Amino acid sequence: MGYGLRKRVLVTGGAGFLGSHLCERLLADGHDVICLDNFFTGTKDNVIHLLDRPHFEILRHDVTFPLYVEVDEIYNLACPASPIHYQHDPVQTTKTSVHGAINMLGLAKRIKAKIFQASTSEVYGDPKVHPQVESYWGHVNPIGLRSCYDEGKRCAETLFFDYRRQHNLRIKVARIFNTYGPRMHPNDGRVVSNFIVQALRNQPITIYGGGSQTRSFCYVDDLIEAFVRLMDTPDDFTGPVNVGNPNEFTILELATKVIELTGSRSELTYKPLPSDDPTQRQPDISLARSAMGWEPEVPLATGLQRTIAYFDELLGKTPAG
């Protein structure tokens, strides 16, 4: 791109799992990228291969404090997203979602930037509607162990739409469903990383409840494609829009598939279901299909093989034969 045509893009949480893949994609698309992270769950290892790129810079900063930069677009991904991490300091988690949204919206307002909010399927809580559609308001416990994240993200959505109504801000809101792939944190307690790490170590695979609860697993490359397409939609399309894989699997099916693909000797072990853990999670992606022409393309087996290869290298182990 020539001078003046290269977009300047800020990615908060840019050294995290999703953020690092987004930074990579934006650079590949020819943009200037500022990666902002406080490195609570993100790591420089996720973006170390980008540090020598002339159009990439990294900034250590916490979104709960104001920021002053000049950019054209903002992707607000900053917030711990796994229960282990967001329950470590629940007050700070809520602050990250709420104060972080206020600060990034304030920045977008000052510099007239378009801004994207990484929201979550957790705004639906333990849903009474299945699959989940964007018009569903959710069934959320406001005082539970997961509320710091669920309600923080719900409040952030409120702020985004109020900034649009009050200040005519250009906003995009994506509700992200379960996503997996390389650069997931090995100790984040999420089901895909848990199962793969346990399988590669031939440890018992922990299933909470009976394993009949369902999840829909979207490979990270598909999700990042949705982010970019959503940001490129006309200004009158704000979302919220579900982004995730509509193919539903039980936790037991996932565990069996991971054992098969790793050749693991792991056995299954069962523990009680955690508090407020949703029994079903499946997106209706009709809106994403119609508004963005998007749907996931990577099959679960293919995505798992790539993710297993990443964790195998990270752990310095080989699958059991």
Buried (B, 14 or more C-beta within 10 A) or exposed (E): EEEEEBBBBBBBBBBBBBBBBBBBBBBEEEBBBBBBBBEBBBBBEBBEEBEEBEBBBBBEBBBBEEBEBEBBBBBBBBBBBBBBBBBEBBEBBBBBBBBBBBBBBBBBBEBEBBBBBBBBBBBBBBBEBBBBBBEBEBEBBEEBBBBBBBBBBBBBBEBBBEBBEEEEBBBBBBBBBBBBBBBBBEEBBBBBBBBBBBBBBBBEBBBBBEBEBBBBBBBBBBBBBBBBBBBEBEEEEBBBBBBBBBEBBBBBBBBBBBBEBBEBEBEBEBEEBEEBBBEBBBBBBBBBEEBBEBBBEBEBEEBBEBBBEBBBEBEEBEBBE
